[in-house]
Amino acid sequence: MTLRPLLHRLLAATAGAAVLASAAMPAHAAPIPGMQGMQHIGITVPNLKEAVNFFKDVLGCEPSFTFGAFKFEDDWMTRHLNVHPRAAISDFQMVRCGNGTNLEVFEYTAPDQNRRGPRNSDIGGHHLAFYVDDMNAAVAALKAKGVQVLDTPSTFTDGPAAGLTWVYFLAPWGLQLELVSAPKGMAHEKDLKRKLWDPRFPEK
């Protein structure tokens, strides 16, 4: 068989495989009707007052309204919140942190409650990141208030996040938090058509 017919057969086979693969793959899902964006992030803390005061006094967040207690004698908590039926919410409060999404801060009790929060390496691990204009000044302010900062800030020098400086720190109850700063922007901002949301430029 000469090279040209062989090439044609290979191309035909490749095209056929691509058609079959595309047929097997689900079409790009349409968004939930009316979805506008993230409205809040919910976190559970050991002590609501301590947590809200930390967000207010250390990070400058603004405490908002509280909801009050949630406790039921039937299985409402399991059906609605996927927790133990005897779990109870002592209270929960909304907190607004600068030009970003809101936090919904919960204080729970439950017979099967895990009192040790997940690490970043655990399934369900998470952290909250806050943008600052001046990393050195922000780190100094955290340390002055007795906050545990994990080592020293690191800076990406290549890749899509080049230009980003970051450092982790811990809330008194162990919640993992992060400061990020990119005064000159990040590399990906020059190439991506759809930019990441940025608290510096909320209108974009």
C-alpha positions in Angstrom: 0.0 0.0 0.0 1.4 3.4 -0.9 1.8 6.2 1.6 -1.2 8.3 0.4 -3.9 5.7 0.6 -2.6 4.6 4.0 -2.6 8.2 5.2 -6.2 8.6 4.0 -7.3 5.4 5.9 -5.6 6.6 9.0 -7.3 10.0 8.8 -10.7 8.3 8.2 -10.2 6.0 11.2 -9.1 9.0 13.4 -12.2 11.0 12.3 -14.5 8.1 13.0 -13.0 7.6 16.4 -13.4 11.3 17.1 -17.1 11.1 16.1 -17.7 8.1 18.4 -15.9 9.8 21.3 -17.9 13.0 20.9 -21.1 11.0 20.8 -20.1 9.2 24.0 -19.2 12.4 25.8 -22.1 14.5 27.3 -22.7 17.9 25.7 -21.5 20.9 27.6 -24.1 21.4 30.3 -26.2 24.5 30.4 -25.8 26.6 33.6 -28.5 26.5 36.3 -31.2 28.9 35.1 -30.6 32.4 36.4 -27.2 31.6 38.1 -25.3 34.8 38.7 -22.4 33.8 40.9 -21.3 32.7 44.3 -23.3 34.4 47.1 -21.6 33.0 50.2 -19.3 30.3 51.6 -20.4 28.5 54.7 -18.0 27.4 57.4 -18.5 25.7 60.8 -16.5 26.9 63.8 -16.2 25.9 67.4 -17.3 29.3 68.8 -19.3 31.7 66.7 -18.4 34.8 68.8 -14.7 34.0 68.7 -14.8 33.4 64.9 -16.8 36.5 64.0 -14.5 38.7 66.2 -11.5 37.2 64.5 -12.9 38.1 61.0 -13.8 41.5 62.3 -10.8 42.5 64.3 -8.0 40.8 62.3 -9.3 40.9 58.8 -11.6 43.9 58.9 -14.7 42.0 57.8 -18.2 43.4 58.7 -20.5 41.2 60.8 -24.1 41.3 59.6 -27.3 39.6 60.8 -27.7 36.4 62.8 -30.3 33.7 62.1 -30.8 32.1 65.5 -31.0 28.5 66.5 -32.0 25.5 64.4 -33.0 22.4 66.3 -35.7 19.8 65.6 -37.1 16.7 67.3 -37.7 14.8 64.1 -35.3 14.1 61.2 -35.5 17.6 59.7 -31.8 18.2 60.1 -30.9 15.1 58.2 -33.4 15.6 55.4 -32.5 19.3 54.8 -28.8 19.5 55.9 -27.5 16.0 55.7 -26.3 15.9 59.3 -27.2 13.8 62.4 -30.9 14.2 63.3 -30.0 15.5 66.7 -27.5 18.0 65.4 -28.3 21.5 66.4 -27.2 24.9 65.1 -26.7 27.2 68.1 -26.6 30.2 65.9 -25.1 31.4 62.6 -24.2 34.8 61.2 -23.4 36.4 57.9 -20.1 38.3 57.5 -19.0 40.4 54.6 -15.3 40.6 53.9 -14.3 43.6 51.7 -15.1 43.4 48.1 -15.7 39.6 48.0 -18.3 37.0 48.7 -20.0 36.7 52.1 -19.2 34.1 54.8 -21.9 32.2 56.6 -20.4 31.2 60.0 -22.1 28.3 61.9 -21.8 27.0 65.4 -23.0 23.4 65.6 -23.4 20.7 68.2 -23.9 17.1 67.1 -23.5 13.6 68.7 -21.1 12.6 65.9 -19.3 15.9 65.5 -15.7 15.8 64.3 -13.9 18.4 66.4 -10.7 18.4 64.3 -11.1 20.3 61.1 -9.6 18.8 57.9 -6.1 19.6 56.7 -5.6 20.8 53.2 -4.4 17.3 52.3 -7.7 15.7 53.6 -10.8 15.2 51.5 -12.9 18.3 52.2 -9.8 20.3 53.0 -10.2 24.0 52.3 -8.9 27.4 52.9 -10.1 31.0 52.5 -7.9 33.4 50.6 -7.9 37.2 51.0 -6.3 39.7 48.6 -4.0 42.4 50.1 -2.3 45.3 48.4 0.9 45.0 50.4 2.0 41.5 51.5 4.8 42.6 53.9 2.5 45.1 55.7 -0.3 42.5 56.0 2.0 39.8 57.3 3.4 42.3 59.9 -0.1 43.2 61.0 -1.1 39.6 61.5 2.0 38.8 63.5 1.5 42.0 65.6 -1.9 40.6 66.5 -0.5 37.2 67.5 -1.7 35.3 64.5 0.3 32.3 63.4 1.8 32.8 60.0 3.1 29.7 58.3 6.7 30.4 57.3 7.4 33.3 54.9 5.6 34.4 51.7 6.3 32.6 48.4 6.2 34.0 44.9 5.4 32.2 41.7 8.0 33.2 39.1 6.7 31.2 36.1 3.5 29.6 34.8 0.0 31.1 34.7 0.3 32.4 38.3 3.7 34.2 37.8 3.6 37.4 39.8 1.5 36.0 42.7 2.8 36.1 46.2 1.0 34.1 48.9 1.3 32.9 52.5 -0.9 30.8 54.8 -1.9 31.7 58.3 -4.2 30.1 60.9 -7.3 31.3 62.8 -7.1 30.5 66.5 -9.3 27.4 66.1 -7.1 26.1 63.2 -9.0 27.3 60.1 -6.5 27.6 57.2 -6.4 31.0 55.6 -4.3 32.7 53.0 -3.1 36.1 51.9 -2.5 36.7 48.2 -1.1 39.7 46.4 -0.1 40.5 42.8 0.6 44.2 42.5 1.8 43.8 38.9 -0.8 41.2 38.0 -0.4 37.6 37.1 0.8 36.0 33.8 -2.5 34.4 32.9 -4.2 37.9 32.9 -2.5 38.6 29.5 -3.8 35.4 27.8 -7.1 34.3 29.2 -10.2 35.6 27.4 -12.3 34.9 30.5 -10.4 36.3 33.5 -10.7 35.0 37.0 -12.9 37.1 39.3 -10.7 39.6 41.1 -11.6 41.7 44.1 -9.6 44.6 42.6 -11.8 44.7 39.5 -15.3 43.6 40.5 -16.9 45.0 37.4 -14.9 42.8 35.0 
